[in-house]
Amino acid sequence: MKRVGVAVVLLLAVSIGCFLALRTEKRLLSSLLTQTAQVEQLYRQEYKAEAITATEQLADNTQSTLRRCACLLPHSTLTEISVLATALPVILKDGNQDDFLTELSKFRMLLTVVKQMEYPYLENIL
Amino acid sequence: MLISALRTVIIYVVLIAVFRITGKRQLGELQPIELVVTLLLSDLAVLPLQESGMPLLSGLVPIAVLVALELLLSAWMMKSNGFSRLISGNPVVVIHEGKLQQKALRQLRLTVEDLTEALRQQGVFDWQEIEYAIAETNGKISVFTVADKSEEKRKASVPLINDGSFITWGLEFCGITKQEVLTFLKKKKCPLRAVLLLTADKQRRYSLTKKEEHL
C-alpha cells in the first residue's frame, strides 16, 4: 500500500506539474504575443520612436520569459526566438524597414508554435 | 561540460531512487511489464544526458510516470490474478511425466534445442531424469527431476489456488476438478476467499495456507 501511495503521489505531482507548466507557458507567451501585436500596430501607424522603445522592451521581456521557460521547452527553439528578439530593435533602427515586418512575423509564428507545442492536441501527441 | 556532469549526477540519483521504489523484483528475473519499464527507463535516462539542449524535466517526468504506472500495475496484479495472468501469462508445462509436450512447445515457439539449452543451464543433462519441466512467466524453465527415482520424491506439488482464485493450469496438471478442491476446503472449513495458497500433487495430497486474517 505504501508503494501505491508513492505512485499516486507521483502521478498527482506530474499532473499538477503539467497543469502549472502549461498555464505558465500560456500566460508568458500570450503576454509576448500581445506585445508583438502592439509593436506591429505602432510600426504600421508610423510611430517609429515608440515602436523602437516597444521593440526593445519586447526583446528584454523575451529574454526574461525564455529564461523562465528554459526548464520546460527545448533550448534550441528558445535560442532561435531569443536571437530574433534581439535582432528586432536593431533592424528597426538601422536596417531595411520591410525586413522588420518579416522578422516580426517570424518571431510571432515561432511564439505561436511554441505556445501550442505542449497542448494535448492529437497532432501534438501523435 | 559542467551541465552534463550535473545532469548525470541527478539522473544517477533518480535511477537509484527509482529502483529502490520499484523494489527488488526489478533487479531479478523480469516479468514482461518490468522488462518494458526497464528498457524504457534506460533510454529515457540517457536522452537528457546526451542532449544538453533538452530540458532535464523532459527525461524526469516520463521516468516518474513510468515508475507510478509500474507501481500501480504491480499492485493491481497482486490484487487480481486475472489481470496478473493477462499481463504475465501462465506457466506452461513443457515436460509432463517425462514426456515432451509438443503442443506446448509450439505454443511457446520454443525449439527442442532451446529447451535442451535451458535444461543444461539448470544443470540437467540427462532427459531421463526429468519428470516435469515448466516454462515460467519470466521465461525461465523450472525442472523437477527424479534423480533417485524413489516414490517419495516423485511428487511434484503445484498451486491450485492463489489468493482465493483457482489456477487453471495447476488443476489440469494434477487432474483435479474445482469441485474436488471445494469439497476439500469444505472439509477444512475454509472458504475459498480465505485461501492464500493451496498446493497439491497428483496423489491429491493437499497443502493449505490460509490468509493471516483468517487464521
Boltz contact constraints between the chains, C-beta under 6 A:
constraints:
  - contact:
      token1: [A, 3]
      token2: [B, 71]
      max_distance: 6.0
  - contact:
      token1: [A, 4]
      token2: [B, 75]
      max_distance: 6.0
  - contact:
      token1: [A, 6]
      token2: [B, 21]
      max_distance: 6.0
  - contact:
      token1: [A, 7]
      token2: [B, 68]
      max_distance: 6.0
  - contact:
      token1: [A, 7]
      token2: [B, 71]
      max_distance: 6.0
  - contact:
      token1: [A, 7]
      token2: [B, 72]
      max_distance: 6.0
  - contact:
      token1: [A, 10]
      token2: [B, 64]
      max_distance: 6.0
  - contact:
      token1: [A, 10]
      token2: [B, 68]
      max_distance: 6.0
  - contact:
      token1: [A, 11]
      token2: [B, 68]
      max_distance: 6.0
  - contact:
      token1: [A, 14]
      token2: [B, 61]
      max_distance: 6.0
  - contact:
      token1: [A, 14]
      token2: [B, 64]
      max_distance: 6.0
  - contact:
      token1: [A, 14]
      token2: [B, 65]
      max_distance: 6.0
  - contact:
      token1: [A, 71]
      token2: [B, 55]
      max_distance: 6.0
  - contact:
      token1: [A, 71]
      token2: [B, 57]
      max_distance: 6.0
  - contact:
      token1: [A, 72]
      token2: [B, 55]
      max_distance: 6.0
  - contact:
      token1: [A, 75]
      token2: [B, 53]
      max_distance: 6.0
  - contact:
      token1: [A, 76]
      token2: [B, 53]
      max_distance: 6.0
